[in-house]
Amino acid sequence: MKLFVDTGNVKEIETLAALGILDGVTTNPSLLAKAGGDYRQILKQICQLVKGPVSGEVTATDFAGMLREGRDLAAIDPHMVVKVPFTQDGVKACKALSGEGKKVNVTLIFSATQAWLAAKAGASYVSPFVGRLDDIATTGMNLVREIVEIFDNYEYPTEVLVASVRNPIHIIEAARLGADIVTVPAAVIEQSFKHPLTDIGLAKFLADWEQAQTVGRTS
């Protein structure tokens, strides 16, 4: 399963890219607004850092606007993926943009039917939002299970990109269900590195080593 980070913060991306674990990036208008500056320059810089898929989202809600903005985003860098919301105009824009050879990520997926329709329209990625479903007392991972099963049944090339990830448990559940990608806030990736037994074990190894060196120096 590939790991994307969900952020518009270039410093966060630099840090994670240096670890060698990052496959791509997803952004949205809110994340880019927090980053500040020219969004085109930010997206270009991210593409150069990651050398993998980078989703940039349209802000238009009508077909013509999505098409115009989608083409503009795709022109920033060959790694750019155009992100469109799941609406009728969004699906129509997905069909048009994918027909032009552009990669499209259909976002705000909350049902398997929506994912299926997006795949039929040529989406490269569909983004089910598991955390937001959990928030309304619905198990978000059940949606991932349904989408993976449908896409496998009919051999759709569309990749399942699990989004709205809130914790490391979501990451493991997505991997066990066979999702292609998980996109995660930097803070959740940081959580994934931590385990109290790792910290305790490392501290003991270092303490034992220091003790051995002290004995060696005094003998």
N, C-alpha and C positions, 0 to 999 in steps of 0.2 A: 504494500500500500504506500502511495506517495504522500509526502507531507508538505503542505502549503502553510504559510503563515498568513493570517488575516490582519493586515495592518497597512497603513500608509506611511509609517515611520521608517525612514531610511536607515537610521542608526540601529533600530531593532533588527532590520533585515541584514545589515552588514554583520552584526554579531552572530546571527544564526547561520548565515551563509558561510562564515569562517569555520563553523563546526563541521561542515560537510554533510549536513543532514537535510538540507532544504531543497525541495524540488520545484517550488513555484510560490506565487503570491496571489492573494485575492485582496482587492480593495473595493470600496464603495464610496459614494460621495461624502458620507459622514466622516470616514477615516481620512480621506484626502483633505477635507476641510480642516480637520484637526492638525494635519501636518503643515498646512499653510503653504503659500507660494504658488507657483504656476503648476497646475496638475499635470500638464504635458511633460514638463521637465522632470517632475517627480517620478512619473511613470517610466520615462526614458531611463532615468538613473536606476530605478528598480530593475528594469529589464537587463541592463548592463551588469548589474550585480549578480543576478540570479541565473541568467541564461536559461530560463525555463518559462512556462506559461505564467503570464501576469494578467489578471482580470481587471479591466477598467469598465465602470458601469455608466451607461447612458443616464441622463436625467430627464430626457423628453419622455412623454407618455403617449404620443401619437406615432403612427407608423412612419410618416415622412421624417419626423424629428429623430426617431431612433435610427433610421437608416443613415441620415446625415451624420449624426454623432458617432454612430458605429463605424462608419468609414473613416471618420477623423481619428478615432481611437486606434483603429487597426493600422493607420498610417504612421503611428508613432514609432513602432518597432515590430520586426517580424515575430517577436515573442508575445505580442499583445493578443489578448482574448477579449472579445466584446461581451459585456455582461448586460443582459436585458431581463426585465421582470416578466414573470409569467402572467401575461394578459393576452387578449386576442391580438392586439397590435404587436405585443412582444413576440408572440409565436410567428406572426406574419413577418416581422423584421428578422427573426431567426432564420426563417426559410430563405429570405432574400439574401441575407449576409452570408449564410453558409453556402448558398448557391454561387456566390462570388469567390468562394474559397477561403472565407474568413472563419476563424474559430469563434464559436458562440457559447457562452455559459448562461443558461437560463436559470435565474435565481428566484427566491421566494417560492420554492416548491413545498407544498404541504399535503399533497395527495399523490398516490401512485398514478392516478389518471392524468394528472398534470405532467408528471415525469414522462409518461408514455407519449403524450401529445407533443411534448418538446422534442423527444427523440425522433418522432415521425417527421418533425419539421427540420431535422438535421443538426440538432444541438450537439456540440462536442462534449459538453458537460451539462449535467443537471445538478442543482444544489438544494437538496432537502435540508430544511432548518430544524434539526432535532431538538435543540434547546428550547426554542419557542413553543414547540409542541409539548414538551415536558412541562412548560410553564402553565399550560391550560389543562393539566392532568391527563394528557395523552402521551403514550410512550413513543417518543420520537424514533427510536431505533426499529420499531415495528414497520415504520414507513420505509426505512432503508432496506429492511429485509424484503419487503414487497417489491421495491424497485429493482433490487439486484436479481430477484427471481424472475421478474418479467423480462428484464434485459437479457438474462441468460437464456430464457426460453426461446427468444426470437433473435438472438445473436445481434442485438443492437450494438453498434460501436460506441455509442454514447457512454461516457464515463460518469460514474456516480461519485459526486464530490460532496462529502458530508460537511455541512456548515452549521453555524450556531452551536459550536462545541463549547461546553462549559467546564469540562474537567477531564483528567486523564482516563477516567472510566469510559467516557464517550469514545475516546480514541481506540481503546482496546475492543469495545463492542463493535465499532465500525470495521475494524480489521477482521474480527472473527466472522462478521457477516459477509465479508468479501467485497467491501467498498473499494473503489479504485483509488480514492484520494480522501484525505481529511484535511480541512483547513482550520487552523487553530490560532487563537490569539497568542502572542508571545508569552504572556503570563502563564498560560496553560502548558506551553512547552517547557517553561522553567519549572513548573510543578512536576512535570514528568521526570525530571532529572533527580528529584529529591526522594530519599527514603531514609527513615531514621536508622535502620540497621546498617545502611551503607555508611552513614556518618559515624556510627559507633564503631563499626569494623575498621574504618580508616584510622580513627583516633587511636584504637588499640594497636594497630600495626605500627603506627608512628611512635607510640609510647614504648612499645617493646623494642623497637629499633634504637630509640634514644637511650633506653636503659642498657642495652647491649653495648652501645658505644661508650657509655660512661664506665661500665665495668672494664672494658678493654683499655681505657685510658688510665685507670687506676691500678691495673694489675701489673 
